[in-house]
Amino acid sequence: MTDLAIPDRSITIERGDLADPRALRLLADHLADMHAESPPESVHALDVSGLSASNVTFWVLAAGDDLLGCVALKELDSDHGELKSMRTDATARGLGLGARLLEHVLDEARRRGYSRLSLETGTQDFFVPARRLYAKYGFAECGPFADYRLDPLSAFMTLELAAAPSAPR
């Protein structure tokens, strides 16, 4: 846990600029962690070119001038989205910012009319907090989706949006 205190009113989530050095630092840290935890064939994180694709929307979470998190939503088809590149800066973990980012993407997926939101994350201990957060919001384990293949280092989760509450109880 960190001593960083952020007034709730100062937190914003807005479309991210993939040329912003602060966003690039978050993404570089994300990719570095993914490659430190998994062999290359099991890393499915998007780089800047992947996040720049026309079917991907990228957001950043800011507190004042500091970018403390990011997340992306990839449209797989008109009914199905994929959560990508969710990251909270190491200095701001444990403050509920990951939940804020996840709620933002869930709201956007519902606004777009998706019936399902899926994700891939790791199975290693490093990813336990992320898997707990997703499960808290109703995501359930599933098989590979889209172009993924079975991988012992990948956990696949999905959420049926029509039946899911907006926030955990």
N, C-alpha and C positions, 0 to 999 in steps of 0.2 A: 504494500500500500504506500502511497505517496502522500506527502504533506501538501501537495498542490490543492488549493481550494479555488473553485470556479463558480462565480455567481451564475445561477441558472439563466438569468436574463441575458447574460453576455454570450451564450452559446448560440451559434447559428449553423445551419446546414444549407449549403448552396452548391450550385454546379461548380465543379472544380476546373481549374485551368491547368492542363497538362504541361504547360510551359513554366508554371510557377515553381521556382526552386524549392519552396516549402513542400509542395505536393510531391515533387520529384524526390525529395529526401524521404518522405513517408513511404513512397513506393519502393525506393532503393532499400530501405530498412525492411520492408515487407518481403521483398524478393530475397534479400540476404538471409532472413530467418527461414524462409521456405527452403532455400538451398542448403542451409545448415542442418535442417531437420530431415530432409528427404533426398534420395538420389534424383538426378535430373529427370529420369523417366516418370517420377512420381510427383513432380512439381507442376501444378496446373495453374499457377498464378499468372495473371496477365501482366505483360510489360506495357510500356507507354503506347507502343504501336497497337497492341491488342485492346487497350482501353480507348484508343482513338477510333475504333471501328464504329460504323454507323448504327449498329444494333446495341451499342453499349453507352450507358449514361453513367457519368462519374461525378460524385459529390465529395465535398470536404466538410469536416466539422471544424469550426473555428471558435476560439475564445479570444476576442479582441483580434490582435494581429497574429496570434499563434494558431497554426493548423495542428490539431491534436488527433485527427482521425480522417479516414476516408472509406468509401464504399462505392461499389459499382453494381449496376443492374444490367444484365445481358438478356436481350430478348431472344429466346430460342425459337418461339413461334408466337402467333397471336394470342395464345392461351397459357403460355409457359415461360417464366423468367428464371434466370439463374443469378443468385447472389455471388458477387465476385469481389476480390480485393478489399475485404473488410479488414481494417487496421486501426488500432488505437495506439498512439505514441506511447512508448514505454514509460515516459514520465507521467502519463495520465491514466494508467490502468487502475482499475478498481473504483473508478468514479462514476460508473454507469454510462460512459460515453458509447461503448459498444452497443448497449441496449438502445440508446438514442439513434444510432446509425441504423440498426436493424429495424426499428419502428419506422424510420423514414422510408426505407426500402419497401417494407410491407405496405405502408400507406400508398406509395407510388405504384406498386404492383396491383393493388386493388383498384386504384384510380384508372389504371390502364385496362382493367377488366381481365387480368390473368386469373385463371382458376387454380394455378399451381405455381409455387416458387420452390426451386431446388437449389442444392449447393453440394460442393465437394470440399472436404477438409481432411486433415490428416488423422491417422489413428494413434500417433505417438502421444506421449504424456504432454508434450508442449501444447497440443491442441485440445486437451481436456476442458479448459475454461470455455473455449469457443463452442465445443459440442454441448456443454451444459447450458450455455446461453441459448443455443438453437433449440434444445429440447424444452427449455422453460417456455419458449414461445410456441411450442406445439410441433416443431419439426420432428419427424420420425425417420428412422433409418429406412433406406430403400436400396434398390439395386442401381447399377450404373444407368445414367440417362444421357441424352444427347450423344456425343461421340466418346464418352468415357468407357473404359473397360475395367473389369474387375482388377483390383490391385490391393494387396494386403495392407498397403500404407495409405489407402484412401477410404474415407467414410463418406457415404452418400446419404443425404437427408432430403426430405421433401415435406412440404406443407400444402395441404388443400386449403386454399384461401377462402372459399365460400363457407366452409364450416368453422374456420378459425376465428377466435376472438382477436380484437385489435391489440390487446396487451395481455400479458400473463396475469392470472388471478393471484 
